[in-house]
Amino acid sequence: MGASSNRAGRQKGQTDADRSGQRHRSPLAENDNKRIPDPAVQRLSLYLRQLERLAWSDRKTISSRQLGDALRITDAQVRKDLAYFGQFGSPGIGYSVPDLIRRLRRILGTDRVWNVVLIGMGNLGSALTAYRGFERKGFKLVAVFDNDETKLGRPVPWLNDVCIQPLRELSETVQRHDIRLGIIAVPADAGQAVADRLIEAGVTGILNFAPMTLNTPAAVEVLSVDMAVMLEQLSFRVGASLEAGRGSD
């Protein structure tokens, strides 16, 4: 995809804000025409994390009520979320923990290894490369890029045989490693340009830490994490609780 076709694609595309609340069609859904709400998919990850904790303690079965109670979710919601993907568990017995883990990993795509590229080796990017949880979940950071000439060629701590590369090598690296997922950890003013280069190289899923809204083709999936916005939401909730407490005095 050239630069011109990428610009044309964005005219028909979406921002990550446009995607908020959208539904996704899953090839593993019981009915091919079903579209899965984003919150349901997000809860699947919570279910999987809780089940993996239980597996460590050798737990064999769990009910929808027990799983929901552990996550402050109703048992009805648990059953509804799982029902998008077929039949799970047995009446009076519940769910097999190992079987449900296996099926959720398949649904979420973490039953395989995904090669991932990271753009931006500032403080945030460096912290992300040190996080060991990615690989445990099937996400392998295989390439890291930055535009700071003083960083190029340096080995990345924690990542075997990975050195910081210049952006001019991005397209060839993405193709060589069959990379489909990219992480953006650059300042806001560089976020869109980096996203454009990732998409042009063939990346179709972006985790965006740049504090700005990306404009991308509709075929590219984008999840944005803005920690300042999340803190604003948290401060609003805490402030509202404090005000409510004062009002009841």
N, C-alpha and C positions, 0 to 999 in steps of 0.2 A: 504494500500500500504506500503510494507516494504521498508527499506533503499535500499536493493539491487535492487528491482524493480523500485524504484525511479531513481537510477543511470542509469539503463537501459533505462528508459523513457527519460532521458535527452539526451541520445545519439541520439535519434530520434526526439528530441524536437527542440525548437527554443529559441533564446535569444529575449529579448524585442526589440532589435534593428532590428532583422530579421522581426518583425511584422510591422515595420513602413510602412505605406502606404498600408497595406493589406486591403482586403475587407471581410466583414462578411455577412454570410447568416442570414437573420432575419426571424423568424417564422411568423412575421406580414407583411412581404413584400407582395405586390400584386401578384407577381410571385414567387413561392417557389424557383426557380432556380436563382433568382436575388441575387447578392452579393452587399452589400451596402458599398461604399467607406468610410473609416474612417472620412475624412473631412465632409462628409454629415451627419454622425452621430453626430459629434461634433457641427455642426451648428444646429441640432435639439435641443440641450441643450440651445443654444443661443436664438432660437425662443421661446422656452418654458419660459425662464427667462423673455424675453420681454413681452410675452403675460400675464404672471402672474403680471407684473407691471401694464399692462393695465387693468387687471381685478380688481385691487385694486381701480382704478379710475372709475370703472363701465362701461368700454368700452365694447360694445357688438359685434362690427364687425371691421374687418381690411382687407385691400387689401394686395396682395403680394408686391405691390410697397411700401406701407406704412411700412410693416414689414421689407422689405429689406432696405429701406432708413434709418430706425432707427438703423440698424446694419451694414450699409455700404456694403450691399450685393445687387446684382441685383435682380429685381423681377423674372427674368427668373431662376436664381439659386434657389430662394425660391420654385418656382413651381416644378423645377426638383427634389429637395431634397424630397419634400412631395410626389411626384408622385411615388417614390419607394414603398410607403405604401398604395397606392390606390387613390381614388378620394376625394378631399377636396374642400370645398367652392362651391359657385354658381357664374356663370358669372354675372357681373353687381352688385353683392352684396358683394362678398368677402368671408372671412372666419368668422364663428361664433367664437368669442374669447373663450367662455366657452367650446364649442365643440372641438376646436382645442387643448386647454389645456388638456382636458380629453384624447384625442387620443394620443397626444404626451407623456403624462405620461404613458400611456399603452405601447407605443412603447419602451420607454426608461426604462420601468420596475419600475418606481417610483410611480406606483399606488398601491404598496404593501410596506410592511416594510421589509427591509433587516437587519438581525443581522450582525454586523461587529466586528471583533477582531483587536486590535491594539497591535503590538509588539514594545516595546521601549518607556520608559518613561523618556527620556532625555528632553532637552529644546523643541525640535520639537514635540515630542510625547505629552508632557504636553500641549503645545499650541493647538494641534489637539483635545485633549479631551475637551478643553474649547470652541471649536467652536460650536455654536448653529445651524449653517446652515445645518449640516448633518441630524439631526432629522427632520427638516422642509422638507427635500427632501426625507424622507423615509428611512434614514440610521441610525440605532440605534447601538451605541457602547455599547456592552453588556459585553465585557471582555477586560482586559488590562494585558499585561505580560511584565516582565523584568527579567534580570538575576542578577541584583544587590540585594544582600541579604539584604542590609539596607533599600530597598524600599518595600520589600515584605510584604503584609498584610495591607499596608497603604490604606485608602480609597482614591478614586480618586475624587478630587473636581469637581463639576458640574455633576458628574454621580451618580445617586442614586443607592445605594447598590452595587457598583462596587469597589473592592479592587484589588490592584496589585498582580498578581499571578505568581508563578514560572513556567518556561517553561515546566516542567515535567507534568503539569496539562493541557497542551494545547489540546491534542487529545481528552481527555474526555470532556473538556469544549466545543470544537467545535461541537462534536456530540450532547451534551446535549442541546445546544442552536440552533442547525441546522444552523450553521454559514457557509456561502458560500464565504464571502468577507473578505479579510484581508488587513491591512495597515502595512507596514514595515517602521519603523522610527528608524533605528539603523545605526551605522557606516558602512562604505563600507566593512570592513573586516568581518563583521558578516552577511551581507545581504544574501548571498547565503545559508548559513546554516539555517537561519531563514525561507527563502523561502521553503527550503526542508522540514522543519518541518510543515509548514503550509499546504503544498501539501499533505504530508503524513497523516495529520489529516483530510483532506477532503475539504480544501479550494480550490476553482477553479477560483477565481478572486483576483488579488493582485494589490494594489496601492503601488508602491515602491518609497519611498523617500530616500533610501540608494543611495549614488552617485556611482553606479556601475551597470553593465549590468547583469541581471539575466539570468540563463540558466534553462529553465523549459520545461516540456512536452508540446507538441503542444496543448493539450486540456485545458491548463491553460491560462487564459487571464491575461496579465500583462500590466499595464500602469505605466511608470516611470516618476517621477517629479524630475529633477535635477536643483535646483534653480541657482547654479553657472553657469551651461550651459545656462540657460535662460538669465542670466545677460550678458554672453558673446555674445549671439545673439543680445541682446539689445544694448550693447556697439558697436558692429559691425555696426548696422543700424544707430545709432546716429553718430558714427564716419564717416560713409560713407556720411551721410547728411552734416556734417560739412565740409568734404573735397570737396563735390560738391559745397557748398556755397562759399568756398574759390576760387574754380576754376572759378566761375562766376564773381568774383570781377574784 
